[in-house]
Amino acid sequence: MSQKTYADKLLSDKSFREDFEQEYKNLGISEKIAGLRHKAHLTQEELAERIHTTKSAISRYESNNYQGYSLSLLQKIAVACGADLEVGFAFKKNGRKAPAFN
């Protein structure tokens, strides 16, 4: 008999799992923005100047609580840091067939 951890119990709840997965995605984007900025040797203030925003906005973008990312924002950040923006898709791991688009 396998023993479930507290995390297993939480993740078995569909609503909790969906919220957790969204937060995990947000964390990934925010960490990538911060990492890109560091690799470009830019401060938050310098990046803000390059994309015509404020240091506090950059701080929000680097926070896992931010959910307003747009492709145009990410493109501006990439260009300001001397990088290319790449967007990708990945199949969900639940094995279900994706819905058809007509």
One Martini backbone bead per residue (centre of mass of N, CA, C, O) as a GRO file, in nm:
protein
  102
    1MET     BB    1   0.093   0.039   0.026
    2SER     BB    2   0.064   0.360  -0.049
    3GLN     BB    3   0.183   0.671   0.058
    4LYS     BB    4   0.045   0.975   0.111
    5THR     BB    5   0.096   1.290   0.076
    6TYR     BB    6  -0.001   1.603   0.122
    7ALA     BB    7   0.044   1.686  -0.173
    8ASP     BB    8  -0.123   1.459  -0.299
    9LYS     BB    9  -0.388   1.549  -0.174
   10LEU     BB   10  -0.401   1.831  -0.295
   11LEU     BB   11  -0.358   1.738  -0.606
   12SER     BB   12  -0.636   1.575  -0.618
   13ASP     BB   13  -0.749   1.853  -0.645
   14LYS     BB   14  -0.846   2.015  -0.919
   15SER     BB   15  -0.842   2.314  -0.835
   16PHE     BB   16  -0.567   2.315  -0.699
   17ARG     BB   17  -0.402   2.208  -0.939
   18GLU     BB   18  -0.466   2.440  -1.136
   19ASP     BB   19  -0.352   2.666  -0.959
   20PHE     BB   20  -0.069   2.548  -0.931
   21GLU     BB   21   0.002   2.542  -1.236
   22GLN     BB   22  -0.024   2.848  -1.279
   23GLU     BB   23   0.189   2.936  -1.073
   24TYR     BB   24   0.422   2.779  -1.203
   25LYS     BB   25   0.418   2.935  -1.469
   26ASN     BB   26   0.466   3.216  -1.353
   27LEU     BB   27   0.736   3.151  -1.224
   28GLY     BB   28   0.884   3.083  -1.486
   29ILE     BB   29   0.862   3.361  -1.617
   30SER     BB   30   0.985   3.537  -1.394
   31GLU     BB   31   1.260   3.388  -1.390
   32LYS     BB   32   1.333   3.443  -1.687
   33ILE     BB   33   1.342   3.746  -1.670
   34ALA     BB   34   1.555   3.772  -1.448
   35GLY     BB   35   1.774   3.603  -1.591
   36LEU     BB   36   1.797   3.777  -1.844
   37ARG     BB   37   1.875   4.039  -1.702
   38HIS     BB   38   2.134   3.930  -1.573
   39LYS     BB   39   2.276   3.840  -1.842
   40ALA     BB   40   2.256   4.158  -1.938
   41HIS     BB   41   2.346   4.343  -1.702
   42LEU     BB   42   2.072   4.443  -1.555
   43THR     BB   43   1.871   4.643  -1.408
   44GLN     BB   44   1.561   4.728  -1.343
   45GLU     BB   45   1.598   5.023  -1.428
   46GLU     BB   46   1.731   4.973  -1.706
   47LEU     BB   47   1.503   4.808  -1.827
   48ALA     BB   48   1.283   5.019  -1.791
   49GLU     BB   49   1.407   5.229  -1.980
   50ARG     BB   50   1.409   5.047  -2.241
   51ILE     BB   51   1.069   4.999  -2.205
   52HIS     BB   52   0.913   5.237  -2.081
   53THR     BB   53   0.921   5.211  -1.756
   54THR     BB   54   0.923   5.082  -1.436
   55LYS     BB   55   1.071   4.933  -1.175
   56SER     BB   56   0.804   4.821  -1.051
   57ALA     BB   57   0.721   4.667  -1.305
   58ILE     BB   58   0.957   4.473  -1.314
   59SER     BB   59   0.901   4.351  -1.039
   60ARG     BB   60   0.628   4.233  -1.120
   61TYR     BB   61   0.730   4.050  -1.358
   62GLU     BB   62   0.925   3.896  -1.131
   63SER     BB   63   0.654   3.793  -1.022
   64ASN     BB   64   0.439   3.523  -0.949
   65ASN     BB   65   0.172   3.720  -0.936
   66TYR     BB   66   0.189   3.775  -1.226
   67GLN     BB   67  -0.067   3.773  -1.522
   68GLY     BB   68  -0.003   4.009  -1.771
   69TYR     BB   69   0.122   3.871  -2.001
   70SER     BB   70   0.260   3.956  -2.315
   71LEU     BB   71   0.406   3.937  -2.610
   72SER     BB   72   0.495   4.232  -2.628
   73LEU     BB   73   0.638   4.244  -2.358
   74LEU     BB   74   0.837   4.007  -2.401
   75GLN     BB   75   0.967   4.134  -2.651
   76LYS     BB   76   1.081   4.388  -2.519
   77ILE     BB   77   1.259   4.240  -2.317
   78ALA     BB   78   1.428   4.082  -2.514
   79VAL     BB   79   1.546   4.319  -2.675
   80ALA     BB   80   1.669   4.474  -2.426
   81CYS     BB   81   1.855   4.195  -2.373
   82GLY     BB   82   1.944   4.057  -2.651
   83ALA     BB   83   1.694   3.874  -2.737
   84ASP     BB   84   1.486   3.604  -2.810
   85LEU     BB   85   1.161   3.509  -2.868
   86GLU     BB   86   1.009   3.204  -2.748
   87VAL     BB   87   0.737   2.992  -2.848
   88GLY     BB   88   0.548   2.724  -2.693
   89PHE     BB   89   0.427   2.387  -2.699
   90ALA     BB   90   0.252   2.147  -2.479
   91PHE     BB   91   0.154   1.860  -2.384
   92LYS     BB   92  -0.032   1.707  -2.184
   93LYS     BB   93   0.011   1.444  -1.933
   94ASN     BB   94  -0.288   1.293  -1.946
   95GLY     BB   95  -0.339   1.174  -2.260
   96ARG     BB   96  -0.532   1.353  -2.391
   97LYS     BB   97  -0.703   1.458  -2.645
   98ALA     BB   98  -0.718   1.711  -2.840
   99PRO     BB   99  -0.904   1.944  -2.953
  100ALA     BB  100  -1.080   2.036  -3.223
  101PHE     BB  101  -1.046   2.268  -3.488
  102ASN     BB  102  -1.294   2.442  -3.712
   0.00000   0.00000   0.00000
